[in-house]
Amino acid sequence: MNMNFPLWLSWVGRYLLTIKITDLLDIAIMVFIFYQILKLVQSTKAASLLKGLFIFFAALMLSYVFRLNGIYFIMSRMMNLGVIVLIILFQPEIRRLLEQVGSRRFMNFFTHTDAESVMDRAIRQTVLACTDMAQSRTGALIVFEREILLDDMVRSGTVLDAAVSSELLKNIFFVKAPMHDGAVIVRHGRVLGAGCMLPLSKNVNLSRDLGMRHRAGIGMSENSDAVVVIVSEETGSISVAYGGMLKRHLKPETLENLLRNELIPQEETESDKQKFSLLNLLHSRKNGGADDE
């Protein structure tokens, strides 16, 4: 075995020398496409369809191995129409993938700095809108999507594609507006949908003083990694839900700092983290108590 190792090593070296730049580019493109397909699949019901396909192929292989001729004959004939069936089943997902390739958000994958500036503007505009809506006691529910995509929630409302602005958010949540009762979903710094329905929290330990808007915000944070901003219609207080937790009675500057820390990746020193945690602890003790819807 030891005598064959130098021979094996020289074979690997000769193989690596045959690799061209175009081969590396080919591999990189395939990995990127496969990654995007996986992201698309995990956000939709296509994940269940893929599981069904894996079970189908497993059953096909088992029928061949164990010589179950009848089952193998039927399933192998079904394979002839497999490509057409896949196109029909995944038609919405394929269309959405092509739309994303042609959109500006696709280019943000290569320009991380631009994506951060878009999110930074979205946070500033959200804080401005929430400050005004808190003063006028206008209820609001704003969901910032992160890694877990919320396409099913978006389809429950009205699909949009607009830059986040204070004026747009205030118009959406205006009490007489048709979409004011639902939630706004923000993806990559852009309003993706409005009037969206969110799952209510199943936590039986929540305060009874919390209304439907707060329970929906907490429920969304329990079922995903989203960050949800809530403005109370009764008290005008601003809250943020993430990870199943609710931070309440936030000031505009505290809201902005919290959103930046959660939505914009940044390297923080240990002292900064301790300082921010201490500030939140003192703030929550000072403003403890129930919050009405």
C-alpha positions as CSV (number, residue, x, y, z in Angstrom):
1,M,0.0,0.0,0.0
2,N,2.9,2.4,0.9
3,M,4.6,1.6,-2.4
4,N,1.5,2.6,-4.3
5,F,1.1,5.9,-2.5
6,P,3.7,7.9,-4.6
7,L,2.2,6.4,-7.7
8,W,-1.3,7.5,-6.7
9,L,0.1,11.0,-5.7
10,S,1.7,11.4,-9.1
11,W,-1.5,10.4,-10.8
12,V,-3.5,13.0,-8.8
13,G,-0.8,15.6,-9.7
14,R,-1.1,14.8,-13.4
15,Y,-4.9,15.0,-13.2
16,L,-4.8,18.4,-11.5
17,L,-2.5,19.7,-14.3
18,T,-5.2,18.8,-16.9
19,I,-7.8,21.1,-15.2
20,K,-8.4,24.3,-17.1
21,I,-9.8,27.6,-16.0
22,T,-12.9,26.9,-18.0
23,D,-13.4,23.7,-16.0
24,L,-13.3,25.6,-12.7
25,L,-15.8,28.2,-14.2
26,D,-18.0,25.4,-15.3
27,I,-18.1,23.8,-11.8
28,A,-18.7,27.2,-10.1
29,I,-21.6,28.0,-12.4
30,M,-23.2,24.5,-11.7
31,V,-22.7,24.9,-7.9
32,F,-24.3,28.4,-8.0
33,I,-27.3,27.2,-10.1
34,F,-27.8,24.1,-7.8
35,Y,-27.6,26.4,-4.7
36,Q,-30.2,28.8,-6.1
37,I,-32.5,25.8,-7.0
38,L,-32.2,24.5,-3.4
39,K,-33.1,28.0,-2.0
40,L,-36.1,28.2,-4.3
41,V,-37.3,24.7,-3.4
42,Q,-37.0,25.1,0.3
43,S,-39.3,28.2,0.2
44,T,-42.2,26.5,-1.5
45,K,-44.2,23.4,-1.6
46,A,-41.8,22.0,-4.2
47,A,-39.9,20.5,-1.3
48,S,-42.7,18.0,-0.7
49,L,-42.7,17.2,-4.4
50,L,-39.0,16.5,-4.4
51,K,-39.4,14.2,-1.5
52,G,-42.0,12.3,-3.5
53,L,-39.6,12.1,-6.5
54,F,-36.9,10.6,-4.3
55,I,-39.3,8.0,-2.9
56,F,-40.4,7.2,-6.5
57,F,-36.8,6.6,-7.6
58,A,-36.1,4.6,-4.5
59,A,-39.1,2.4,-5.2
60,L,-38.0,2.0,-8.9
61,M,-34.5,0.8,-7.8
62,L,-35.9,-1.6,-5.2
63,S,-38.4,-3.1,-7.7
64,Y,-35.4,-3.7,-10.1
65,V,-33.2,-5.2,-7.4
66,F,-35.9,-7.5,-6.1
67,R,-37.2,-8.3,-9.6
68,L,-40.7,-7.0,-9.0
69,N,-41.4,-7.0,-12.7
70,G,-44.9,-5.7,-12.7
71,I,-44.1,-2.6,-10.5
72,Y,-40.8,-2.0,-12.4
73,F,-42.6,-2.2,-15.8
74,I,-45.3,0.4,-14.7
75,M,-42.8,2.8,-13.1
76,S,-40.3,2.6,-15.9
77,R,-43.0,3.6,-18.4
78,M,-43.9,6.5,-16.2
79,M,-40.3,7.7,-16.5
80,N,-40.9,8.4,-20.2
81,L,-43.2,11.3,-19.3
82,G,-41.1,12.4,-16.3
83,V,-39.6,15.5,-17.9
84,I,-43.0,16.8,-19.0
85,V,-44.5,16.0,-15.6
86,L,-41.7,17.9,-13.8
87,I,-42.2,21.0,-16.0
88,I,-45.9,21.0,-15.3
89,L,-45.5,20.4,-11.5
90,F,-42.7,23.0,-11.1
91,Q,-44.0,25.6,-13.5
92,P,-44.6,28.3,-10.9
93,E,-41.1,27.7,-9.3
94,I,-39.4,27.7,-12.7
95,R,-41.1,30.9,-13.7
96,R,-40.1,32.5,-10.4
97,L,-36.5,31.4,-10.8
98,L,-36.4,33.0,-14.3
99,E,-37.9,36.2,-12.9
100,Q,-35.3,36.4,-10.2
101,V,-32.5,35.9,-12.7
102,G,-33.8,38.9,-14.7
103,S,-34.3,41.1,-11.6
104,R,-31.9,43.5,-10.0
105,R,-31.9,41.4,-6.8
106,F,-30.0,38.8,-8.7
107,M,-27.1,41.2,-9.3
108,N,-27.1,42.0,-5.6
109,F,-25.7,38.5,-5.0
110,F,-22.5,39.7,-6.6
111,T,-22.6,43.2,-5.0
112,H,-22.8,42.6,-1.3
113,T,-22.1,46.3,-0.5
114,D,-25.0,47.5,-2.6
115,A,-27.3,45.0,-0.8
116,E,-26.2,46.4,2.6
117,S,-26.9,50.0,1.5
118,V,-30.4,49.0,0.3
119,M,-31.1,47.3,3.7
120,D,-29.6,50.3,5.6
121,R,-32.1,52.6,3.7
122,A,-35.0,50.2,4.4
123,I,-34.2,50.3,8.1
124,R,-34.0,54.1,8.3
125,Q,-37.3,54.5,6.4
126,T,-39.0,51.9,8.6
127,V,-37.9,53.7,11.7
128,L,-39.2,57.0,10.4
129,A,-42.6,55.4,9.4
130,C,-42.9,53.6,12.8
131,T,-42.1,56.8,14.7
132,D,-44.9,58.7,12.8
133,M,-47.4,55.8,13.1
134,A,-46.6,55.5,16.9
135,Q,-47.5,59.1,17.3
136,S,-50.7,58.8,15.3
137,R,-51.4,55.4,16.9
138,T,-51.7,53.6,13.6
139,G,-51.3,49.9,13.9
140,A,-48.5,48.3,11.8
141,L,-47.0,44.9,11.2
142,I,-43.7,44.8,9.2
143,V,-41.9,41.5,8.7
144,F,-38.2,41.5,7.7
145,E,-37.4,38.2,6.0
146,R,-34.0,36.6,6.6
147,E,-32.8,33.1,5.6
148,I,-36.2,31.3,5.7
149,L,-38.2,32.6,2.7
150,L,-41.8,33.5,3.2
151,D,-43.3,33.0,-0.2
152,D,-46.4,31.3,1.1
153,M,-47.1,34.3,3.4
154,V,-46.6,36.7,0.5
155,R,-49.1,34.8,-1.7
156,S,-51.7,35.3,1.1
157,G,-51.7,39.0,0.4
158,T,-50.9,41.4,-2.5
159,V,-47.6,40.8,-4.2
160,L,-45.5,44.0,-4.6
161,D,-42.0,44.9,-5.6
162,A,-41.2,48.4,-4.3
163,A,-38.4,50.1,-2.4
164,V,-39.1,50.6,1.3
165,S,-40.1,54.2,2.0
166,S,-41.7,55.9,5.0
167,E,-44.6,57.2,2.8
168,L,-45.3,53.8,1.3
169,L,-45.5,52.1,4.7
170,K,-47.7,54.8,6.2
171,N,-50.0,54.6,3.1
172,I,-50.3,50.8,3.4
173,F,-51.2,50.9,7.1
174,F,-53.5,53.9,6.9
175,V,-56.7,52.9,8.7
176,K,-58.9,53.2,5.6
177,A,-56.4,51.5,3.3
178,P,-57.5,48.1,1.9
179,M,-54.3,46.3,3.1
180,H,-53.9,47.9,6.5
181,D,-55.0,44.9,8.5
182,G,-52.4,42.5,7.1
183,A,-48.6,42.5,7.3
184,V,-45.9,43.9,5.1
185,I,-43.1,41.5,4.2
186,V,-39.7,43.0,3.3
187,R,-37.1,40.9,1.4
188,H,-33.6,42.3,0.7
189,G,-34.7,45.8,1.6
190,R,-37.7,45.8,-0.7
191,V,-41.4,45.5,0.0
192,L,-42.4,42.1,-1.4
193,G,-46.0,41.9,-0.2
194,A,-48.7,43.7,1.8
195,G,-51.9,42.6,3.4
196,C,-50.3,39.3,4.2
197,M,-51.7,36.9,6.7
198,L,-49.4,35.6,9.5
199,P,-49.7,32.5,11.8
200,L,-50.8,33.3,15.3
201,S,-48.6,32.3,18.2
202,K,-49.5,29.1,20.0
203,N,-47.8,30.1,23.2
204,V,-50.4,29.8,26.0
205,N,-48.2,31.9,28.4
206,L,-48.5,35.1,26.5
207,S,-50.2,38.0,28.3
208,R,-53.9,38.3,27.6
209,D,-53.4,42.0,27.0
210,L,-51.6,41.3,23.8
211,G,-53.9,41.6,20.8
212,M,-54.0,39.8,17.5
213,R,-51.3,42.0,15.8
214,H,-48.8,41.1,18.5
215,R,-49.7,37.5,18.6
216,A,-49.3,37.3,14.8
217,G,-45.9,39.0,15.0
218,I,-44.7,36.5,17.7
219,G,-46.2,33.6,15.8
220,M,-44.2,34.7,12.7
221,S,-41.0,34.8,14.7
222,E,-41.7,31.4,16.1
223,N,-42.2,29.8,12.7
224,S,-39.3,31.5,11.0
225,D,-36.1,33.5,11.6
226,A,-37.9,36.7,10.6
227,V,-37.7,40.0,12.5
228,V,-41.1,41.5,13.0
229,V,-41.8,45.2,13.9
230,I,-45.1,45.9,15.5
231,V,-46.8,49.2,16.2
232,S,-49.7,49.1,18.7
233,E,-52.9,50.7,17.5
234,E,-54.1,51.2,21.1
235,T,-51.0,52.6,22.8
236,G,-48.8,53.6,20.0
237,S,-45.9,51.6,21.4
238,I,-43.3,50.0,19.1
239,S,-42.3,46.3,19.6
240,V,-40.0,43.9,17.9
241,A,-40.5,40.1,17.8
242,Y,-37.7,37.6,16.8
243,G,-37.0,34.1,17.9
244,G,-40.3,33.9,19.7
245,M,-39.4,36.8,22.0
246,L,-41.0,40.2,22.1
247,K,-39.2,43.4,23.0
248,R,-41.7,46.2,23.8
249,H,-41.9,49.9,24.3
250,L,-38.9,50.6,22.1
251,K,-37.7,54.1,21.3
252,P,-36.8,55.0,17.7
253,E,-33.1,54.9,18.3
254,T,-33.3,51.5,20.1
255,L,-35.5,50.2,17.2
256,E,-32.9,51.3,14.7
257,N,-30.0,49.7,16.6
258,L,-31.9,46.5,17.0
259,L,-32.8,46.2,13.3
260,R,-29.2,47.0,12.3
261,N,-27.8,44.3,14.6
262,E,-30.2,41.7,13.4
263,L,-30.5,42.4,9.7
264,I,-27.1,43.8,8.7
265,P,-24.1,41.4,9.3
266,Q,-21.4,43.2,11.1
267,E,-18.4,42.5,13.3
268,E,-19.0,43.7,16.9
269,T,-16.5,43.9,19.7
270,E,-17.3,42.1,22.9
271,S,-17.7,45.4,24.8
272,D,-20.2,46.6,22.2
273,K,-22.3,43.4,22.7
274,Q,-22.2,43.7,26.5
275,K,-23.1,47.4,26.3
276,F,-26.1,46.7,24.0
277,S,-27.3,43.8,26.1
278,L,-27.1,46.0,29.3
279,L,-29.0,48.8,27.5
280,N,-31.8,46.4,26.5
281,L,-32.0,44.9,30.0
282,L,-32.3,48.3,31.6
283,H,-34.9,49.4,29.0
284,S,-37.0,46.3,29.5
285,R,-37.1,46.7,33.3
286,K,-37.9,50.4,33.0
287,N,-40.8,49.8,30.6
288,G,-42.1,46.4,31.8
289,G,-45.8,45.7,31.7
290,A,-48.5,44.7,29.3
291,D,-49.0,46.2,25.9
292,D,-52.5,46.4,24.2
293,E,-53.1,45.8,20.6
